[in-house]
Amino acid sequence: MPYVITEPCIGTKDQSCVEVYPVDCICDAGEQFMINPEECIDCGACEPECTVEAIYPEDEVPEDMQQYITKAQEFFGLS
């Protein structure tokens, strides 16, 4: 998981991150967006564009939001 979208995205789903990303790897997962790790090119363009600061590199996801790593892995069938 190069980047993980966390709790602040839920209910907001601002599309700033989707609009700047050079590949189509951010998908609508219902209550929030998710980044497909198999399509992500790890460019980091999405992180500074997120208006609610919900996107983190996997190794920088805050401790209280670690469950979003698992949630993304499960969504993409990686666990």
PDB file with one MODEL, atoms N, CA, C and O in Angstrom:
MODEL        1
ATOM      1  N   MET A   1       0.844  -1.170   0.000  1.00  0.00           N
ATOM      2  CA  MET A   1       0.000   0.000   0.000  1.00  0.00           C
ATOM      3  C   MET A   1       0.894   1.240   0.000  1.00  0.00           C
ATOM      4  O   MET A   1       1.375   1.646   1.058  1.00  0.00           O
ATOM      5  N   PRO A   2       1.126   1.847  -1.166  1.00  0.00           N
ATOM      6  CA  PRO A   2       1.965   3.055  -1.178  1.00  0.00           C
ATOM      7  C   PRO A   2       1.333   4.200  -0.376  1.00  0.00           C
ATOM      8  O   PRO A   2       2.003   4.829   0.442  1.00  0.00           O
ATOM      9  N   TYR A   3       0.055   4.465  -0.610  1.00  0.00           N
ATOM     10  CA  TYR A   3      -0.673   5.517   0.104  1.00  0.00           C
ATOM     11  C   TYR A   3      -2.004   4.960   0.571  1.00  0.00           C
ATOM     12  O   TYR A   3      -2.591   4.082  -0.062  1.00  0.00           O
ATOM     13  N   VAL A   4      -2.475   5.501   1.717  1.00  0.00           N
ATOM     14  CA  VAL A   4      -3.724   5.042   2.323  1.00  0.00           C
ATOM     15  C   VAL A   4      -4.603   6.259   2.586  1.00  0.00           C
ATOM     16  O   VAL A   4      -4.132   7.277   3.094  1.00  0.00           O
ATOM     17  N   ILE A   5      -5.869   6.147   2.241  1.00  0.00           N
ATOM     18  CA  ILE A   5      -6.836   7.197   2.540  1.00  0.00           C
ATOM     19  C   ILE A   5      -7.542   6.815   3.829  1.00  0.00           C
ATOM     20  O   ILE A   5      -8.038   5.697   3.969  1.00  0.00           O
ATOM     21  N   THR A   6      -7.585   7.752   4.772  1.00  0.00           N
ATOM     22  CA  THR A   6      -8.079   7.465   6.120  1.00  0.00           C
ATOM     23  C   THR A   6      -9.389   8.179   6.430  1.00  0.00           C
ATOM     24  O   THR A   6     -10.026   8.756   5.548  1.00  0.00           O
ATOM     25  N   GLU A   7      -9.770   8.127   7.687  1.00  0.00           N
ATOM     26  CA  GLU A   7     -11.066   8.574   8.188  1.00  0.00           C
ATOM     27  C   GLU A   7     -11.546   9.960   7.734  1.00  0.00           C
ATOM     28  O   GLU A   7     -12.728  10.095   7.420  1.00  0.00           O
ATOM     29  N   PRO A   8     -10.708  10.982   7.682  1.00  0.00           N
ATOM     30  CA  PRO A   8     -11.241  12.299   7.294  1.00  0.00           C
ATOM     31  C   PRO A   8     -11.935  12.320   5.926  1.00  0.00           C
ATOM     32  O   PRO A   8     -12.722  13.226   5.653  1.00  0.00           O
ATOM     33  N   CYS A   9     -11.661  11.353   5.081  1.00  0.00           N
ATOM     34  CA  CYS A   9     -12.299  11.286   3.759  1.00  0.00           C
ATOM     35  C   CYS A   9     -13.759  10.846   3.864  1.00  0.00           C
ATOM     36  O   CYS A   9     -14.579  11.198   3.015  1.00  0.00           O
ATOM     37  N   ILE A  10     -14.077  10.086   4.892  1.00  0.00           N
ATOM     38  CA  ILE A  10     -15.431   9.543   5.027  1.00  0.00           C
ATOM     39  C   ILE A  10     -16.442  10.677   5.117  1.00  0.00           C
ATOM     40  O   ILE A  10     -16.342  11.557   5.971  1.00  0.00           O
ATOM     41  N   GLY A  11     -17.409  10.634   4.223  1.00  0.00           N
ATOM     42  CA  GLY A  11     -18.450  11.639   4.200  1.00  0.00           C
ATOM     43  C   GLY A  11     -18.073  12.911   3.458  1.00  0.00           C
ATOM     44  O   GLY A  11     -18.945  13.720   3.139  1.00  0.00           O
ATOM     45  N   THR A  12     -16.783  13.100   3.178  1.00  0.00           N
ATOM     46  CA  THR A  12     -16.324  14.314   2.498  1.00  0.00           C
ATOM     47  C   THR A  12     -16.112  14.041   1.022  1.00  0.00           C
ATOM     48  O   THR A  12     -16.713  14.681   0.160  1.00  0.00           O
ATOM     49  N   LYS A  13     -15.245  13.077   0.749  1.00  0.00           N
ATOM     50  CA  LYS A  13     -14.915  12.655  -0.614  1.00  0.00           C
ATOM     51  C   LYS A  13     -14.686  13.830  -1.566  1.00  0.00           C
ATOM     52  O   LYS A  13     -15.220  13.858  -2.675  1.00  0.00           O
ATOM     53  N   ASP A  14     -13.885  14.800  -1.117  1.00  0.00           N
ATOM     54  CA  ASP A  14     -13.471  15.893  -1.985  1.00  0.00           C
ATOM     55  C   ASP A  14     -12.637  15.287  -3.112  1.00  0.00           C
ATOM     56  O   ASP A  14     -11.777  14.447  -2.846  1.00  0.00           O
ATOM     57  N   GLN A  15     -12.861  15.680  -4.326  1.00  0.00           N
ATOM     58  CA  GLN A  15     -12.205  15.030  -5.457  1.00  0.00           C
ATOM     59  C   GLN A  15     -10.895  15.683  -5.882  1.00  0.00           C
ATOM     60  O   GLN A  15     -10.392  15.384  -6.965  1.00  0.00           O
ATOM     61  N   SER A  16     -10.333  16.556  -5.072  1.00  0.00           N
ATOM     62  CA  SER A  16      -9.073  17.210  -5.422  1.00  0.00           C
ATOM     63  C   SER A  16      -7.973  16.194  -5.708  1.00  0.00           C
ATOM     64  O   SER A  16      -7.188  16.372  -6.639  1.00  0.00           O
ATOM     65  N   CYS A  17      -7.916  15.138  -4.917  1.00  0.00           N
ATOM     66  CA  CYS A  17      -6.877  14.119  -5.096  1.00  0.00           C
ATOM     67  C   CYS A  17      -7.066  13.364  -6.412  1.00  0.00           C
ATOM     68  O   CYS A  17      -6.094  13.027  -7.088  1.00  0.00           O
ATOM     69  N   VAL A  18      -8.310  13.105  -6.765  1.00  0.00           N
ATOM     70  CA  VAL A  18      -8.622  12.369  -7.993  1.00  0.00           C
ATOM     71  C   VAL A  18      -8.225  13.184  -9.220  1.00  0.00           C
ATOM     72  O   VAL A  18      -7.688  12.647 -10.189  1.00  0.00           O
ATOM     73  N   GLU A  19      -8.493  14.471  -9.166  1.00  0.00           N
ATOM     74  CA  GLU A  19      -8.245  15.347 -10.313  1.00  0.00           C
ATOM     75  C   GLU A  19      -6.769  15.517 -10.650  1.00  0.00           C
ATOM     76  O   GLU A  19      -6.432  15.709 -11.818  1.00  0.00           O
ATOM     77  N   VAL A  20      -5.868  15.452  -9.650  1.00  0.00           N
ATOM     78  CA  VAL A  20      -4.440  15.691  -9.913  1.00  0.00           C
ATOM     79  C   VAL A  20      -3.666  14.424 -10.214  1.00  0.00           C
ATOM     80  O   VAL A  20      -2.540  14.492 -10.706  1.00  0.00           O
ATOM     81  N   TYR A  21      -4.242  13.284  -9.931  1.00  0.00           N
ATOM     82  CA  TYR A  21      -3.487  12.041 -10.060  1.00  0.00           C
ATOM     83  C   TYR A  21      -3.280  11.684 -11.528  1.00  0.00           C
ATOM     84  O   TYR A  21      -4.239  11.677 -12.301  1.00  0.00           O
ATOM     85  N   PRO A  22      -2.039  11.387 -11.925  1.00  0.00           N
ATOM     86  CA  PRO A  22      -1.749  11.113 -13.343  1.00  0.00           C
ATOM     87  C   PRO A  22      -2.244   9.759 -13.859  1.00  0.00           C
ATOM     88  O   PRO A  22      -2.277   9.536 -15.069  1.00  0.00           O
ATOM     89  N   VAL A  23      -2.626   8.861 -12.960  1.00  0.00           N
ATOM     90  CA  VAL A  23      -3.199   7.578 -13.370  1.00  0.00           C
ATOM     91  C   VAL A  23      -4.532   7.399 -12.651  1.00  0.00           C
ATOM     92  O   VAL A  23      -4.811   8.081 -11.665  1.00  0.00           O
ATOM     93  N   ASP A  24      -5.340   6.489 -13.145  1.00  0.00           N
ATOM     94  CA  ASP A  24      -6.669   6.280 -12.589  1.00  0.00           C
ATOM     95  C   ASP A  24      -6.625   5.215 -11.499  1.00  0.00           C
ATOM     96  O   ASP A  24      -7.068   4.086 -11.710  1.00  0.00           O
ATOM     97  N   CYS A  25      -6.086   5.578 -10.325  1.00  0.00           N
ATOM     98  CA  CYS A  25      -5.962   4.573  -9.267  1.00  0.00           C
ATOM     99  C   CYS A  25      -6.794   4.892  -8.033  1.00  0.00           C
ATOM    100  O   CYS A  25      -6.876   4.066  -7.125  1.00  0.00           O
ATOM    101  N   ILE A  26      -7.409   6.058  -7.974  1.00  0.00           N
ATOM    102  CA  ILE A  26      -8.255   6.407  -6.838  1.00  0.00           C
ATOM    103  C   ILE A  26      -9.694   6.083  -7.221  1.00  0.00           C
ATOM    104  O   ILE A  26     -10.231   6.612  -8.195  1.00  0.00           O
ATOM    105  N   CYS A  27     -10.300   5.203  -6.433  1.00  0.00           N
ATOM    106  CA  CYS A  27     -11.654   4.781  -6.777  1.00  0.00           C
ATOM    107  C   CYS A  27     -12.620   5.092  -5.644  1.00  0.00           C
ATOM    108  O   CYS A  27     -12.227   5.249  -4.488  1.00  0.00           O
ATOM    109  N   ASP A  28     -13.873   5.175  -6.002  1.00  0.00           N
ATOM    110  CA  ASP A  28     -14.942   5.433  -5.047  1.00  0.00           C
ATOM    111  C   ASP A  28     -15.312   4.110  -4.395  1.00  0.00           C
ATOM    112  O   ASP A  28     -15.765   3.181  -5.065  1.00  0.00           O
ATOM    113  N   ALA A  29     -15.117   4.031  -3.085  1.00  0.00           N
ATOM    114  CA  ALA A  29     -15.404   2.801  -2.352  1.00  0.00           C
ATOM    115  C   ALA A  29     -16.632   2.963  -1.462  1.00  0.00           C
ATOM    116  O   ALA A  29     -16.734   2.338  -0.406  1.00  0.00           O
ATOM    117  N   GLY A  30     -17.542   3.790  -1.890  1.00  0.00           N
ATOM    118  CA  GLY A  30     -18.754   3.999  -1.096  1.00  0.00           C
ATOM    119  C   GLY A  30     -18.620   5.192  -0.193  1.00  0.00           C
ATOM    120  O   GLY A  30     -18.796   6.325  -0.640  1.00  0.00           O
ATOM    121  N   GLU A  31     -18.310   4.972   1.076  1.00  0.00           N
ATOM    122  CA  GLU A  31     -18.228   6.078   2.020  1.00  0.00           C
ATOM    123  C   GLU A  31     -16.945   6.891   1.904  1.00  0.00           C
ATOM    124  O   GLU A  31     -16.858   7.982   2.468  1.00  0.00           O
ATOM    125  N   GLN A  32     -15.955   6.387   1.191  1.00  0.00           N
ATOM    126  CA  GLN A  32     -14.687   7.101   1.032  1.00  0.00           C
ATOM    127  C   GLN A  32     -13.998   6.658  -0.254  1.00  0.00           C
ATOM    128  O   GLN A  32     -14.419   5.697  -0.897  1.00  0.00           O
ATOM    129  N   PHE A  33     -12.943   7.365  -0.616  1.00  0.00           N
ATOM    130  CA  PHE A  33     -12.114   6.956  -1.744  1.00  0.00           C
ATOM    131  C   PHE A  33     -11.050   5.990  -1.253  1.00  0.00           C
ATOM    132  O   PHE A  33     -10.689   5.996  -0.076  1.00  0.00           O
ATOM    133  N   MET A  34     -10.549   5.162  -2.158  1.00  0.00           N
ATOM    134  CA  MET A  34      -9.449   4.229  -1.870  1.00  0.00           C
ATOM    135  C   MET A  34      -8.440   4.326  -3.006  1.00  0.00           C
ATOM    136  O   MET A  34      -8.793   4.610  -4.151  1.00  0.00           O
ATOM    137  N   ILE A  35      -7.185   4.084  -2.667  1.00  0.00           N
ATOM    138  CA  ILE A  35      -6.112   4.093  -3.660  1.00  0.00           C
ATOM    139  C   ILE A  35      -5.741   2.654  -3.980  1.00  0.00           C
ATOM    140  O   ILE A  35      -5.329   1.900  -3.099  1.00  0.00           O
ATOM    141  N   ASN A  36      -5.889   2.283  -5.234  1.00  0.00           N
ATOM    142  CA  ASN A  36      -5.557   0.925  -5.674  1.00  0.00           C
ATOM    143  C   ASN A  36      -4.029   0.791  -5.702  1.00  0.00           C
ATOM    144  O   ASN A  36      -3.370   1.451  -6.506  1.00  0.00           O
ATOM    145  N   PRO A  37      -3.465  -0.049  -4.840  1.00  0.00           N
ATOM    146  CA  PRO A  37      -2.010  -0.159  -4.762  1.00  0.00           C
ATOM    147  C   PRO A  37      -1.368  -0.759  -6.011  1.00  0.00           C
ATOM    148  O   PRO A  37      -0.183  -0.547  -6.264  1.00  0.00           O
ATOM    149  N   GLU A  38      -2.145  -1.502  -6.786  1.00  0.00           N
ATOM    150  CA  GLU A  38      -1.596  -2.101  -7.998  1.00  0.00           C
ATOM    151  C   GLU A  38      -1.531  -1.103  -9.149  1.00  0.00           C
ATOM    152  O   GLU A  38      -0.793  -1.316 -10.111  1.00  0.00           O
ATOM    153  N   GLU A  39      -2.293  -0.022  -9.059  1.00  0.00           N
ATOM    154  CA  GLU A  39      -2.302   0.989 -10.108  1.00  0.00           C
ATOM    155  C   GLU A  39      -1.559   2.260  -9.699  1.00  0.00           C
ATOM    156  O   GLU A  39      -1.170   3.053 -10.556  1.00  0.00           O
ATOM    157  N   CYS A  40      -1.360   2.456  -8.403  1.00  0.00           N
ATOM    158  CA  CYS A  40      -0.675   3.645  -7.891  1.00  0.00           C
ATOM    159  C   CYS A  40       0.779   3.637  -8.355  1.00  0.00           C
ATOM    160  O   CYS A  40       1.461   2.615  -8.282  1.00  0.00           O
ATOM    161  N   ILE A  41       1.242   4.792  -8.834  1.00  0.00           N
ATOM    162  CA  ILE A  41       2.634   4.898  -9.278  1.00  0.00           C
ATOM    163  C   ILE A  41       3.515   5.538  -8.207  1.00  0.00           C
ATOM    164  O   ILE A  41       4.675   5.857  -8.466  1.00  0.00           O
ATOM    165  N   ASP A  42       2.970   5.724  -7.014  1.00  0.00           N
ATOM    166  CA  ASP A  42       3.714   6.227  -5.855  1.00  0.00           C
ATOM    167  C   ASP A  42       4.336   7.604  -6.114  1.00  0.00           C
ATOM    168  O   ASP A  42       5.458   7.880  -5.688  1.00  0.00           O
ATOM    169  N   CYS A  43       3.591   8.461  -6.819  1.00  0.00           N
ATOM    170  CA  CYS A  43       4.115   9.790  -7.150  1.00  0.00           C
ATOM    171  C   CYS A  43       3.887  10.804  -6.031  1.00  0.00           C
ATOM    172  O   CYS A  43       4.587  11.813  -5.956  1.00  0.00           O
ATOM    173  N   GLY A  44       2.915  10.542  -5.164  1.00  0.00           N
ATOM    174  CA  GLY A  44       2.642  11.433  -4.050  1.00  0.00           C
ATOM    175  C   GLY A  44       1.836  12.667  -4.404  1.00  0.00           C
ATOM    176  O   GLY A  44       1.647  13.529  -3.546  1.00  0.00           O
ATOM    177  N   ALA A  45       1.355  12.786  -5.624  1.00  0.00           N
ATOM    178  CA  ALA A  45       0.604  13.972  -6.050  1.00  0.00           C
ATOM    179  C   ALA A  45      -0.693  14.156  -5.269  1.00  0.00           C
ATOM    180  O   ALA A  45      -1.143  15.285  -5.074  1.00  0.00           O
ATOM    181  N   CYS A  46      -1.290  13.069  -4.828  1.00  0.00           N
ATOM    182  CA  CYS A  46      -2.581  13.132  -4.146  1.00  0.00           C
ATOM    183  C   CYS A  46      -2.485  13.698  -2.729  1.00  0.00           C
ATOM    184  O   CYS A  46      -3.376  14.421  -2.284  1.00  0.00           O
ATOM    185  N   GLU A  47      -1.414  13.370  -2.031  1.00  0.00           N
ATOM    186  CA  GLU A  47      -1.304  13.724  -0.614  1.00  0.00           C
ATOM    187  C   GLU A  47      -1.440  15.228  -0.349  1.00  0.00           C
ATOM    188  O   GLU A  47      -2.256  15.606   0.491  1.00  0.00           O
ATOM    189  N   PRO A  48      -0.686  16.101  -1.017  1.00  0.00           N
ATOM    190  CA  PRO A  48      -0.825  17.536  -0.709  1.00  0.00           C
ATOM    191  C   PRO A  48      -2.134  18.143  -1.215  1.00  0.00           C
ATOM    192  O   PRO A  48      -2.518  19.222  -0.764  1.00  0.00           O
ATOM    193  N   GLU A  49      -2.822  17.483  -2.133  1.00  0.00           N
ATOM    194  CA  GLU A  49      -4.073  18.007  -2.675  1.00  0.00           C
ATOM    195  C   GLU A  49      -5.288  17.678  -1.830  1.00  0.00           C
ATOM    196  O   GLU A  49      -6.348  18.276  -2.013  1.00  0.00           O
ATOM    197  N   CYS A  50      -5.154  16.749  -0.918  1.00  0.00           N
ATOM    198  CA  CYS A  50      -6.287  16.339  -0.081  1.00  0.00           C
ATOM    199  C   CYS A  50      -6.657  17.479   0.872  1.00  0.00           C
ATOM    200  O   CYS A  50      -5.863  17.866   1.730  1.00  0.00           O
ATOM    201  N   THR A  51      -7.858  18.004   0.711  1.00  0.00           N
ATOM    202  CA  THR A  51      -8.291  19.154   1.510  1.00  0.00           C
ATOM    203  C   THR A  51      -8.591  18.810   2.966  1.00  0.00           C
ATOM    204  O   THR A  51      -8.678  19.704   3.808  1.00  0.00           O
ATOM    205  N   VAL A  52      -8.751  17.521   3.267  1.00  0.00           N
ATOM    206  CA  VAL A  52      -9.048  17.114   4.643  1.00  0.00           C
ATOM    207  C   VAL A  52      -7.889  16.343   5.282  1.00  0.00           C
ATOM    208  O   VAL A  52      -8.034  15.782   6.368  1.00  0.00           O
ATOM    209  N   GLU A  53      -6.747  16.320   4.604  1.00  0.00           N
ATOM    210  CA  GLU A  53      -5.537  15.651   5.104  1.00  0.00           C
ATOM    211  C   GLU A  53      -5.797  14.202   5.513  1.00  0.00           C
ATOM    212  O   GLU A  53      -5.466  13.778   6.620  1.00  0.00           O
ATOM    213  N   ALA A  54      -6.401  13.457   4.584  1.00  0.00           N
ATOM    214  CA  ALA A  54      -6.757  12.064   4.847  1.00  0.00           C
ATOM    215  C   ALA A  54      -5.770  11.073   4.233  1.00  0.00           C
ATOM    216  O   ALA A  54      -5.848   9.878   4.517  1.00  0.00           O
ATOM    217  N   ILE A  55      -4.842  11.543   3.396  1.00  0.00           N
ATOM    218  CA  ILE A  55      -3.953  10.637   2.668  1.00  0.00           C
ATOM    219  C   ILE A  55      -2.565  10.630   3.298  1.00  0.00           C
ATOM    220  O   ILE A  55      -1.963  11.672   3.557  1.00  0.00           O
ATOM    221  N   TYR A  56      -2.080   9.404   3.535  1.00  0.00           N
ATOM    222  CA  TYR A  56      -0.759   9.220   4.141  1.00  0.00           C
ATOM    223  C   TYR A  56      -0.005   8.113   3.416  1.00  0.00           C
ATOM    224  O   TYR A  56      -0.613   7.170   2.910  1.00  0.00           O
ATOM    225  N   PRO A  57       1.338   8.230   3.366  1.00  0.00           N
ATOM    226  CA  PRO A  57       2.110   7.050   2.969  1.00  0.00           C
ATOM    227  C   PRO A  57       1.835   5.969   4.013  1.00  0.00           C
ATOM    228  O   PRO A  57       1.628   6.282   5.185  1.00  0.00           O
ATOM    229  N   GLU A  58       1.832   4.718   3.604  1.00  0.00           N
ATOM    230  CA  GLU A  58       1.468   3.638   4.537  1.00  0.00           C
ATOM    231  C   GLU A  58       2.275   3.682   5.828  1.00  0.00           C
ATOM    232  O   GLU A  58       1.724   3.454   6.904  1.00  0.00           O
ATOM    233  N   ASP A  59       3.552   3.966   5.741  1.00  0.00           N
ATOM    234  CA  ASP A  59       4.396   3.958   6.946  1.00  0.00           C
ATOM    235  C   ASP A  59       4.232   5.208   7.809  1.00  0.00           C
ATOM    236  O   ASP A  59       4.900   5.334   8.835  1.00  0.00           O
ATOM    237  N   GLU A  60       3.353   6.138   7.413  1.00  0.00           N
ATOM    238  CA  GLU A  60       3.114   7.352   8.198  1.00  0.00           C
ATOM    239  C   GLU A  60       1.660   7.481   8.658  1.00  0.00           C
ATOM    240  O   GLU A  60       1.272   8.516   9.200  1.00  0.00           O
ATOM    241  N   VAL A  61       0.861   6.445   8.447  1.00  0.00           N
ATOM    242  CA  VAL A  61      -0.531   6.485   8.899  1.00  0.00           C
ATOM    243  C   VAL A  61      -0.528   6.571  10.428  1.00  0.00           C
ATOM    244  O   VAL A  61       0.104   5.747  11.089  1.00  0.00           O
ATOM    245  N   PRO A  62      -1.229   7.563  10.996  1.00  0.00           N
ATOM    246  CA  PRO A  62      -1.261   7.692  12.455  1.00  0.00           C
ATOM    247  C   PRO A  62      -1.742   6.414  13.138  1.00  0.00           C
ATOM    248  O   PRO A  62      -2.542   5.659  12.587  1.00  0.00           O
ATOM    249  N   GLU A  63      -1.247   6.198  14.319  1.00  0.00           N
ATOM    250  CA  GLU A  63      -1.567   4.993  15.084  1.00  0.00           C
ATOM    251  C   GLU A  63      -3.070   4.769  15.218  1.00  0.00           C
ATOM    252  O   GLU A  63      -3.542   3.637  15.112  1.00  0.00           O
ATOM    253  N   ASP A  64      -3.822   5.844  15.449  1.00  0.00           N
ATOM    254  CA  ASP A  64      -5.266   5.693  15.651  1.00  0.00           C
ATOM    255  C   ASP A  64      -6.034   5.472  14.351  1.00  0.00           C
ATOM    256  O   ASP A  64      -7.258   5.350  14.376  1.00  0.00           O
ATOM    257  N   MET A  65      -5.327   5.417  13.201  1.00  0.00           N
ATOM    258  CA  MET A  65      -5.988   5.180  11.923  1.00  0.00           C
ATOM    259  C   MET A  65      -5.407   3.970  11.182  1.00  0.00           C
ATOM    260  O   MET A  65      -5.646   3.798   9.987  1.00  0.00           O
ATOM    261  N   GLN A  66      -4.661   3.153  11.880  1.00  0.00           N
ATOM    262  CA  GLN A  66      -4.043   1.977  11.276  1.00  0.00           C
ATOM    263  C   GLN A  66      -5.056   1.023  10.647  1.00  0.00           C
ATOM    264  O   GLN A  66      -4.723   0.296   9.710  1.00  0.00           O
ATOM    265  N   GLN A  67      -6.279   1.019  11.150  1.00  0.00           N
ATOM    266  CA  GLN A  67      -7.301   0.116  10.613  1.00  0.00           C
ATOM    267  C   GLN A  67      -7.620   0.424   9.147  1.00  0.00           C
ATOM    268  O   GLN A  67      -8.168  -0.427   8.447  1.00  0.00           O
ATOM    269  N   TYR A  68      -7.287   1.618   8.680  1.00  0.00           N
ATOM    270  CA  TYR A  68      -7.562   1.973   7.283  1.00  0.00           C
ATOM    271  C   TYR A  68      -6.592   1.293   6.324  1.00  0.00           C
ATOM    272  O   TYR A  68      -6.890   1.146   5.139  1.00  0.00           O
ATOM    273  N   ILE A  69      -5.455   0.885   6.821  1.00  0.00           N
ATOM    274  CA  ILE A  69      -4.535   0.072   6.008  1.00  0.00           C
ATOM    275  C   ILE A  69      -5.204  -1.266   5.730  1.00  0.00           C
ATOM    276  O   ILE A  69      -5.277  -1.713   4.585  1.00  0.00           O
ATOM    277  N   THR A  70      -5.695  -1.902   6.799  1.00  0.00           N
ATOM    278  CA  THR A  70      -6.382  -3.191   6.668  1.00  0.00           C
ATOM    279  C   THR A  70      -7.634  -3.059   5.815  1.00  0.00           C
ATOM    280  O   THR A  70      -7.918  -3.926   4.988  1.00  0.00           O
ATOM    281  N   LYS A  71      -8.378  -1.986   6.010  1.00  0.00           N
ATOM    282  CA  LYS A  71      -9.601  -1.758   5.242  1.00  0.00           C
ATOM    283  C   LYS A  71      -9.284  -1.684   3.747  1.00  0.00           C
ATOM    284  O   LYS A  71     -10.003  -2.264   2.932  1.00  0.00           O
ATOM    285  N   ALA A  72      -8.224  -0.983   3.387  1.00  0.00           N
ATOM    286  CA  ALA A  72      -7.826  -0.872   1.976  1.00  0.00           C
ATOM    287  C   ALA A  72      -7.351  -2.204   1.437  1.00  0.00           C
ATOM    288  O   ALA A  72      -7.691  -2.579   0.315  1.00  0.00           O
ATOM    289  N   GLN A  73      -6.563  -2.928   2.228  1.00  0.00           N
ATOM    290  CA  GLN A  73      -6.086  -4.247   1.786  1.00  0.00           C
ATOM    291  C   GLN A  73      -7.249  -5.187   1.533  1.00  0.00           C
ATOM    292  O   GLN A  73      -7.262  -5.914   0.540  1.00  0.00           O
ATOM    293  N   GLU A  74      -8.220  -5.176   2.426  1.00  0.00           N
ATOM    294  CA  GLU A  74      -9.389  -6.030   2.256  1.00  0.00           C
ATOM    295  C   GLU A  74     -10.219  -5.607   1.041  1.00  0.00           C
ATOM    296  O   GLU A  74     -10.713  -6.460   0.304  1.00  0.00           O
ATOM    297  N   PHE A  75     -10.372  -4.310   0.832  1.00  0.00           N
ATOM    298  CA  PHE A  75     -11.156  -3.805  -0.296  1.00  0.00           C
ATOM    299  C   PHE A  75     -10.557  -4.286  -1.619  1.00  0.00           C
ATOM    300  O   PHE A  75     -11.288  -4.644  -2.543  1.00  0.00           O
ATOM    301  N   PHE A  76      -9.212  -4.292  -1.707  1.00  0.00           N
ATOM    302  CA  PHE A  76      -8.548  -4.693  -2.938  1.00  0.00           C
ATOM    303  C   PHE A  76      -8.148  -6.175  -2.945  1.00  0.00           C
ATOM    304  O   PHE A  76      -7.431  -6.623  -3.840  1.00  0.00           O
ATOM    305  N   GLY A  77      -8.613  -6.928  -1.948  1.00  0.00           N
ATOM    306  CA  GLY A  77      -8.363  -8.373  -1.905  1.00  0.00           C
ATOM    307  C   GLY A  77      -6.913  -8.730  -1.662  1.00  0.00           C
ATOM    308  O   GLY A  77      -6.413  -9.714  -2.208  1.00  0.00           O
ATOM    309  N   LEU A  78      -6.229  -7.938  -0.845  1.00  0.00           N
ATOM    310  CA  LEU A  78      -4.802  -8.182  -0.589  1.00  0.00           C
ATOM    311  C   LEU A  78      -4.526  -8.791   0.762  1.00  0.00           C
ATOM    312  O   LEU A  78      -3.366  -8.960   1.137  1.00  0.00           O
ATOM    313  N   SER A  79      -5.569  -9.127   1.505  1.00  0.00           N
ATOM    314  CA  SER A  79      -5.316  -9.738   2.820  1.00  0.00           C
ATOM    315  C   SER A  79      -5.997 -11.072   2.941  1.00  0.00           C
ATOM    316  O   SER A  79      -5.893 -11.727   3.978  1.00  0.00           O
TER     317      SER A  79
ENDMDL
END
